[in-house]
Amino acid sequence: QVQLVESGGGLVQAGGSLRLSCAASGRTSSNYAMGWFRHAPGKKREFVVGITRTGDNTYYADSVKGRFTISRDNGKNTVYLQMNSLKLEDTAVYYCAVDRTSYITPTMRAVEYWGQGTQVTVSS
């Protein structure tokens, strides 16, 4: 019902920056919390960040606090992830997600829709 398409992944040197985009289509996602997860080889899927329906509050994993910034443009049905000061351990496939829970703190505990993922590779 909601389709999510990520873009912006690629290869970047450690310390560099990258911006991911997630475009939503189908049923509008502007009324829902959105966020990002990542999955590195040999590791469990990891929560990265969530943002509330209105964009008034965000919640970041400790591993990315101060380096990553999520934002959304409801008029474009798009969410962004600005990633700065990238580290080797940030290498993963990054997935956009939608959660219809009316969060105050967007922990993204009940994801219903996932994007296809975009690869982020950080090299030294």
N, C-alpha and C positions, 0 to 999 in steps of 0.2 A: 504494500500500500504506500509505503514511503521508500523511495530509492535514494541512496546516498552514494555520491561519486567523489572520491578523494583525488587530489592532484597536488603536485608540487614536490613530491619526493625526489630523491636523487642522491648523488655522491657529493659529500662535502668534507673538507678537512676539519680536524679537531680545532675547536675554537671559533669555527665559522657559524654561519646562520642559514636558516632555511625557513620558508613559510609554506605551510600546508593549507589547502583549501578543501572544503567539503560542501558540495552543492546538493541540496535536497530537491527532489521533485516528487510528483504524485501528490498524495495528501500532504498538505502543508505541515511543516515541522516547527513553525514559528511559535506554536503554543506549547512546545515541549522542551525539556532540558536536552541539551546536546553535549557531546564530549568526545574525548579521544582516549583510545587504548592503544597499547603496543604489544607486539609479540615477537620476541627474539628467539632464535633457534636454541632449542634445549631448555627454554624457560617457559614458565606459565605466562598466560596473558596478563598484562599488568595495566591497571588503571593509571591514566596520566593526568587528566583534568576534565572537569565538568563545568558547565555554565547553565544558569537558570534560564527559564523561558524568556524573561525580559532582559537578561544580561546583567541584572543588578547584583548578582553574586556569583563567585567562582570558587572552585575547590581544586587544589593541586596536590598531586602526590609529592611527598617530601623530596624525592629524587630530582624533581624538575623545578621546584620553587625557586624563584628568582631568575630563572633562565628561560622558561617558556611562558608565553602569554596567550590565552585564549580570548577570542572576541567573536561577535556575531553581528550579522547584518540581516535583520529579519525581512527587510524589504527585498533582499536578494536571496533569501532562504539559504544563506551561506554562513558557515562557521569557519574560523581561521585558527591556525596554531602557529604562532611566531616562535621559532626555536632559535635561541641565541646561545653562545658559549657551548656549542655542542661537544660532547665527549664520546669516546669510543663506545662506551656502554649505552649510548642512546641509539645505537644501531638496532633497527627492528623494522617490522612491518607495522605501520601505523593505521589504525582503523577509526573511522568516524562512527558515532553511535547516537541513537535517539532513545530517550527514556521519557515516557509520558507522565511520570510522577511529578506532582506539583511540589518540587523541592524548595526548601529555603537554602539548605546547603546541598548542592548538586553532587551527591556521591555516586550517582549513576549505578545504582544497585539493581535496576530492573530494565536493562536494555532490551528493546524490542526490535530494533532495526540496526543493521550493520552495513557499512560500506565494504567495498571489495579490498580495500587496503592499498597503501602506497609505501614503497620501500624507501627507507632512509638509511643510508650507509655513511658512517663517519670514519674517516681514515686518518692516519698519522703520517 
